[in-house]
Amino acid sequence: MLNIMVVDDSLIIRKTLSTELEKMGHTVVAQAKSGKEAIELYDKFMPDLVTMDITMPIMSGIEALKEIKKSYKDSKIIMVTSHGEEKLVMDAITSGAKGYILKPITQDKLLESIGKVFPALKSL
């Protein structure tokens, strides 16, 4: 299974996502509350996958995505978004995001999004 970093400025969302991912058999190796922290932790943990909130203070998820992609072109990042952020999602996709999950987050949405990035996991 995957080593995953969860990035969201909301502690509740980080905890919910981490719990759901761990129920699915993945390991949450790091959690970050800002895009800036995500970049620092990515260097340290080198996760297989990152779930990244789009709108965060200090540095947005899109800015962090671009920075991570500069150094790690093969990084796999799925954006987490709320309704009404379609333009931001398109910016994220064109910047290298592998997909997105619409809040509220469910295990089915996680399975579908992760399965698109890692097709071999669909059959597990």
C-alpha positions as CSV (number, residue, x, y, z in Angstrom):
1,M,0.0,0.0,0.0
2,L,1.0,3.7,-0.2
3,N,2.8,6.1,2.0
4,I,0.7,9.3,1.9
5,M,1.0,12.8,3.1
6,V,-2.2,14.7,4.0
7,V,-2.1,18.5,3.6
8,D,-5.0,20.7,4.8
9,D,-5.3,23.7,7.0
10,S,-8.2,22.1,8.9
11,L,-7.2,19.7,11.6
12,I,-10.6,18.0,11.3
13,I,-10.1,17.3,7.6
14,R,-6.5,16.1,8.2
15,K,-7.7,13.7,10.9
16,T,-10.7,12.5,8.8
17,L,-8.6,11.9,5.7
18,S,-5.8,10.2,7.7
19,T,-8.3,7.9,9.4
20,E,-10.0,6.9,6.1
21,L,-6.7,6.3,4.3
22,E,-5.4,4.1,7.2
23,K,-8.6,2.1,7.2
24,M,-7.9,1.4,3.5
25,G,-4.5,0.0,4.5
26,H,-2.3,3.0,3.6
27,T,0.2,4.7,5.9
28,V,-0.1,8.4,6.6
29,V,3.6,9.3,6.9
30,A,3.1,13.1,7.4
31,Q,0.5,15.8,7.8
32,A,0.9,19.4,6.9
33,K,-1.3,22.5,7.7
34,S,0.1,24.7,4.9
35,G,1.6,24.5,1.4
36,K,4.9,25.7,2.8
37,E,5.0,22.9,5.4
38,A,4.0,20.4,2.7
39,I,7.1,21.3,0.7
40,E,9.4,20.8,3.7
41,L,7.8,17.5,4.7
42,Y,7.8,16.2,1.1
43,D,11.6,16.5,1.0
44,K,11.8,14.6,4.3
45,F,9.2,11.8,3.7
46,M,9.1,11.4,-0.1
47,P,5.5,10.1,0.0
48,D,4.0,8.0,-2.8
49,L,0.9,10.3,-2.8
50,V,-0.1,13.6,-1.4
51,T,-3.7,14.8,-0.8
52,M,-3.5,18.6,-1.0
53,D,-6.2,21.2,-0.1
54,I,-6.4,23.9,-2.7
55,T,-7.2,26.9,-0.5
56,M,-4.9,27.4,2.5
57,P,-3.3,30.4,4.2
58,I,0.4,31.2,3.9
59,M,0.8,29.2,0.6
60,S,-2.0,27.7,-1.5
61,G,-2.1,24.1,-2.5
62,I,-1.6,25.1,-6.1
63,E,1.6,27.1,-5.2
64,A,2.9,24.1,-3.2
65,L,2.0,21.7,-6.0
66,K,4.1,23.8,-8.4
67,E,7.0,23.9,-6.0
68,I,7.0,20.2,-5.4
69,K,6.7,19.4,-9.1
70,K,9.8,21.6,-9.8
71,S,11.9,19.3,-7.7
72,Y,10.0,16.0,-8.1
73,K,8.4,15.7,-11.5
74,D,7.0,12.3,-10.8
75,S,5.3,13.3,-7.6
76,K,1.6,12.2,-7.4
77,I,-0.7,14.9,-5.9
78,I,-4.5,14.8,-5.7
79,M,-6.1,18.1,-4.8
80,V,-8.9,18.3,-2.3
81,T,-11.5,20.9,-3.1
82,S,-14.9,22.4,-2.2
83,H,-17.8,23.2,-4.5
84,G,-17.3,26.3,-6.5
85,E,-13.5,26.0,-7.0
86,E,-13.7,24.5,-10.6
87,K,-11.3,27.1,-12.0
88,L,-8.8,26.4,-9.2
89,V,-9.1,22.7,-9.9
90,M,-8.3,23.2,-13.6
91,D,-5.3,25.4,-12.6
92,A,-4.1,22.5,-10.4
93,I,-4.6,19.9,-13.1
94,T,-2.7,21.9,-15.7
95,S,0.1,22.5,-13.1
96,G,0.5,18.7,-12.6
97,A,-2.1,17.5,-10.2
98,K,-3.2,13.9,-10.9
99,G,-6.8,14.5,-9.9
100,Y,-9.1,15.9,-7.3
101,I,-11.5,14.9,-4.6
102,L,-14.6,17.0,-3.8
103,K,-15.4,17.6,-0.2
104,P,-17.1,16.1,1.8
105,I,-14.5,13.3,1.5
106,T,-15.7,9.7,1.6
107,Q,-13.9,6.4,1.3
108,D,-15.5,5.8,-2.1
109,K,-14.2,9.1,-3.4
110,L,-10.7,8.3,-2.0
111,L,-10.8,4.8,-3.6
112,E,-11.8,6.2,-7.0
113,S,-9.2,9.0,-7.0
114,I,-6.3,6.8,-5.8
115,G,-7.3,4.1,-8.3
116,K,-7.0,6.6,-11.1
117,V,-3.4,7.5,-10.0
118,F,-2.5,3.9,-9.1
119,P,-4.5,1.6,-11.3
120,A,-3.0,-1.6,-9.8
121,L,-4.7,-0.7,-6.4
122,K,-8.2,-0.9,-8.0
123,S,-8.1,-4.6,-7.8
124,L,-7.1,-4.8,-4.1
